[in-house]
Amino acid sequence: MPKPRKAKKPLSAKDFAGEGEPYSEVIVTISIRFLGSAITRSRLAVITYPDPALESLAKQSLNEMKIENYGFNQDGVFGACLCENFNGWEDMGMDYPRISEESGDNSQIDDARAMNAYIKKSVDWIAELHKEGMAEAMLNDTNLPGGQRPQ
């Protein structure tokens, strides 16, 4: 027999970690591997850590996008990686990554565009979560019994 589902607690501004507003982080890590005197691999990881109050919205969004790279880290903090690679890293070219899309040859320019797009996708996703979370909290907070506002 399946367990009954818990009723979802309505999201409120007081639930956010940022004193009434969501507080999230996007951490960008670049790994450059050397073997001997040459660079053998460059990789990029972008990990998003949504405000804890946004976890259920984040999971819903990730499932809709068919992204499976999310869960809790060793510290019990929920995070997500929008990378399509199962290990969370996107391989870049054989040279070191460059953010500028105006330098180097075509492959370096393509790598820079891919890196920037990966970062932008992650940042835009968190911004959209914040927007949805704040809208939901505002709606829930204005619908309190007796029309009272939260403190």
C-alpha positions as a Markdown table, in Angstrom:
| # | Residue | x | y | z |
|---|---|---|---|---|
| 1 | Met | 0.0 | 0.0 | 0.0 |
| 2 | Pro | 1.5 | 3.4 | -1.0 |
| 3 | Lys | 2.3 | 5.9 | 1.7 |
| 4 | Pro | 0.0 | 8.9 | 1.8 |
| 5 | Arg | 1.6 | 12.0 | 0.5 |
| 6 | Lys | 2.3 | 14.9 | 2.9 |
| 7 | Ala | 0.4 | 18.0 | 2.1 |
| 8 | Lys | 2.8 | 20.6 | 0.6 |
| 9 | Lys | 3.3 | 23.5 | 2.9 |
| 10 | Pro | 2.5 | 26.8 | 1.1 |
| 11 | Leu | 5.6 | 28.8 | 0.3 |
| 12 | Ser | 6.0 | 32.0 | 2.3 |
| 13 | Ala | 8.6 | 34.8 | 2.1 |
| 14 | Lys | 9.6 | 34.0 | 5.7 |
| 15 | Asp | 10.8 | 30.5 | 4.4 |
| 16 | Phe | 13.5 | 32.0 | 2.2 |
| 17 | Ala | 17.1 | 32.0 | 3.4 |
| 18 | Gly | 17.7 | 35.5 | 2.3 |
| 19 | Glu | 15.5 | 37.3 | 4.9 |
| 20 | Gly | 12.3 | 37.4 | 2.8 |
| 21 | Glu | 14.0 | 36.7 | -0.5 |
| 22 | Pro | 15.4 | 33.6 | -2.0 |
| 23 | Tyr | 19.2 | 33.1 | -1.6 |
| 24 | Ser | 20.8 | 30.7 | -4.1 |
| 25 | Glu | 24.3 | 30.1 | -5.4 |
| 26 | Val | 25.7 | 29.1 | -8.8 |
| 27 | Ile | 29.3 | 27.8 | -8.5 |
| 28 | Val | 31.4 | 27.5 | -11.6 |
| 29 | Thr | 34.5 | 25.3 | -11.5 |
| 30 | Ile | 37.0 | 24.9 | -14.3 |
| 31 | Ser | 39.4 | 22.0 | -14.2 |
| 32 | Ile | 42.5 | 22.0 | -16.4 |
| 33 | Arg | 44.5 | 18.7 | -16.5 |
| 34 | Phe | 48.2 | 18.6 | -17.4 |
| 35 | Leu | 50.2 | 15.5 | -18.4 |
| 36 | Gly | 53.8 | 16.3 | -18.8 |
| 37 | Ser | 54.1 | 19.7 | -20.4 |
| 38 | Ala | 50.7 | 19.6 | -22.2 |
| 39 | Ile | 47.1 | 20.3 | -21.3 |
| 40 | Thr | 45.3 | 17.0 | -21.8 |
| 41 | Arg | 41.7 | 18.0 | -20.7 |
| 42 | Ser | 39.8 | 21.1 | -19.7 |
| 43 | Arg | 36.4 | 20.7 | -18.1 |
| 44 | Leu | 33.7 | 23.0 | -16.7 |
| 45 | Ala | 31.2 | 22.2 | -14.0 |
| 46 | Val | 28.3 | 24.5 | -13.0 |
| 47 | Ile | 26.5 | 23.5 | -9.8 |
| 48 | Thr | 23.4 | 25.4 | -8.7 |
| 49 | Tyr | 22.3 | 25.5 | -5.1 |
| 50 | Pro | 18.8 | 26.8 | -4.9 |
| 51 | Asp | 17.4 | 28.4 | -1.8 |
| 52 | Pro | 16.2 | 25.4 | 0.4 |
| 53 | Ala | 12.6 | 26.8 | 0.3 |
| 54 | Leu | 12.7 | 26.4 | -3.5 |
| 55 | Glu | 13.7 | 22.7 | -3.4 |
| 56 | Ser | 10.3 | 21.3 | -4.5 |
| 57 | Leu | 10.0 | 23.9 | -7.3 |
| 58 | Ala | 13.5 | 23.1 | -8.4 |
| 59 | Lys | 12.8 | 19.3 | -8.5 |
| 60 | Gln | 9.6 | 19.9 | -10.4 |
| 61 | Ser | 11.5 | 22.1 | -12.9 |
| 62 | Leu | 14.3 | 19.6 | -13.3 |
| 63 | Asn | 11.9 | 16.7 | -13.9 |
| 64 | Glu | 10.1 | 18.8 | -16.6 |
| 65 | Met | 13.5 | 19.5 | -18.3 |
| 66 | Lys | 14.4 | 15.8 | -17.9 |
| 67 | Ile | 17.5 | 16.6 | -15.9 |
| 68 | Glu | 18.6 | 13.9 | -13.6 |
| 69 | Asn | 21.8 | 15.4 | -12.1 |
| 70 | Tyr | 20.5 | 16.7 | -8.8 |
| 71 | Gly | 20.4 | 15.6 | -5.2 |
| 72 | Phe | 22.1 | 16.3 | -1.8 |
| 73 | Asn | 25.8 | 16.7 | -1.3 |
| 74 | Gln | 27.8 | 15.3 | 1.6 |
| 75 | Asp | 26.7 | 18.3 | 3.7 |
| 76 | Gly | 23.0 | 17.7 | 3.1 |
| 77 | Val | 22.6 | 20.7 | 0.7 |
| 78 | Phe | 20.4 | 20.3 | -2.3 |
| 79 | Gly | 22.1 | 21.1 | -5.6 |
| 80 | Ala | 21.6 | 20.6 | -9.3 |
| 81 | Cys | 23.7 | 20.4 | -12.4 |
| 82 | Leu | 22.1 | 21.3 | -15.7 |
| 83 | Cys | 24.8 | 19.5 | -17.6 |
| 84 | Glu | 23.8 | 16.6 | -19.9 |
| 85 | Asn | 26.9 | 14.6 | -19.0 |
| 86 | Phe | 26.2 | 12.2 | -16.1 |
| 87 | Asn | 29.2 | 13.2 | -14.1 |
| 88 | Gly | 28.4 | 16.9 | -14.1 |
| 89 | Trp | 31.4 | 18.0 | -16.1 |
| 90 | Glu | 31.4 | 19.4 | -19.7 |
| 91 | Asp | 34.6 | 18.6 | -21.6 |
| 92 | Met | 36.1 | 21.6 | -23.4 |
| 93 | Gly | 38.9 | 21.6 | -25.9 |
| 94 | Met | 42.5 | 20.5 | -25.3 |
| 95 | Asp | 43.7 | 24.0 | -24.5 |
| 96 | Tyr | 42.7 | 26.0 | -21.4 |
| 97 | Pro | 39.2 | 27.4 | -21.4 |
| 98 | Arg | 38.6 | 31.0 | -22.5 |
| 99 | Ile | 35.5 | 33.0 | -21.7 |
| 100 | Ser | 36.1 | 35.5 | -24.5 |
| 101 | Glu | 34.4 | 34.5 | -27.7 |
| 102 | Glu | 36.6 | 36.8 | -29.8 |
| 103 | Ser | 40.0 | 35.2 | -29.4 |
| 104 | Gly | 41.6 | 32.1 | -30.8 |
| 105 | Asp | 40.7 | 29.8 | -33.6 |
| 106 | Asn | 37.2 | 28.5 | -34.4 |
| 107 | Ser | 37.4 | 25.5 | -31.9 |
| 108 | Gln | 38.4 | 27.9 | -29.1 |
| 109 | Ile | 35.6 | 30.2 | -30.0 |
| 110 | Asp | 33.1 | 27.3 | -30.1 |
| 111 | Asp | 34.4 | 26.1 | -26.7 |
| 112 | Ala | 34.0 | 29.6 | -25.2 |
| 113 | Arg | 30.4 | 29.8 | -26.6 |
| 114 | Ala | 29.6 | 26.4 | -25.1 |
| 115 | Met | 31.0 | 27.4 | -21.7 |
| 116 | Asn | 29.1 | 30.7 | -21.7 |
| 117 | Ala | 25.9 | 29.0 | -22.8 |
| 118 | Tyr | 26.2 | 26.4 | -20.0 |
| 119 | Ile | 26.8 | 29.1 | -17.4 |
| 120 | Lys | 24.0 | 31.2 | -18.7 |
| 121 | Lys | 21.5 | 28.3 | -18.7 |
| 122 | Ser | 22.3 | 27.6 | -15.1 |
| 123 | Val | 22.0 | 31.3 | -14.0 |
| 124 | Asp | 18.8 | 31.8 | -16.0 |
| 125 | Trp | 17.3 | 28.7 | -14.4 |
| 126 | Ile | 18.0 | 30.0 | -10.9 |
| 127 | Ala | 16.7 | 33.4 | -11.8 |
| 128 | Glu | 13.5 | 31.8 | -13.1 |
| 129 | Leu | 13.1 | 29.7 | -9.9 |
| 130 | His | 13.5 | 32.9 | -7.8 |
| 131 | Lys | 10.8 | 34.6 | -9.8 |
| 132 | Glu | 8.4 | 31.7 | -9.5 |
| 133 | Gly | 9.2 | 31.2 | -5.8 |
| 134 | Met | 8.7 | 34.9 | -5.0 |
| 135 | Ala | 5.4 | 35.0 | -6.9 |
| 136 | Glu | 4.1 | 31.9 | -5.1 |
| 137 | Ala | 5.2 | 33.3 | -1.7 |
| 138 | Met | 3.6 | 36.7 | -2.4 |
| 139 | Leu | 0.3 | 34.9 | -3.5 |
| 140 | Asn | 0.3 | 32.7 | -0.4 |
| 141 | Asp | 1.3 | 35.6 | 2.0 |
| 142 | Thr | -1.5 | 37.8 | 0.7 |
| 143 | Asn | -4.1 | 35.0 | 1.1 |
| 144 | Leu | -3.6 | 34.6 | 4.8 |
| 145 | Pro | -6.7 | 34.3 | 6.9 |
| 146 | Gly | -8.2 | 37.7 | 7.8 |
| 147 | Gly | -6.0 | 39.4 | 5.2 |
| 148 | Gln | -3.1 | 39.6 | 7.7 |
| 149 | Arg | 0.4 | 40.1 | 6.3 |
| 150 | Pro | 3.4 | 38.1 | 7.6 |
| 151 | Gln | 5.9 | 39.9 | 9.9 |
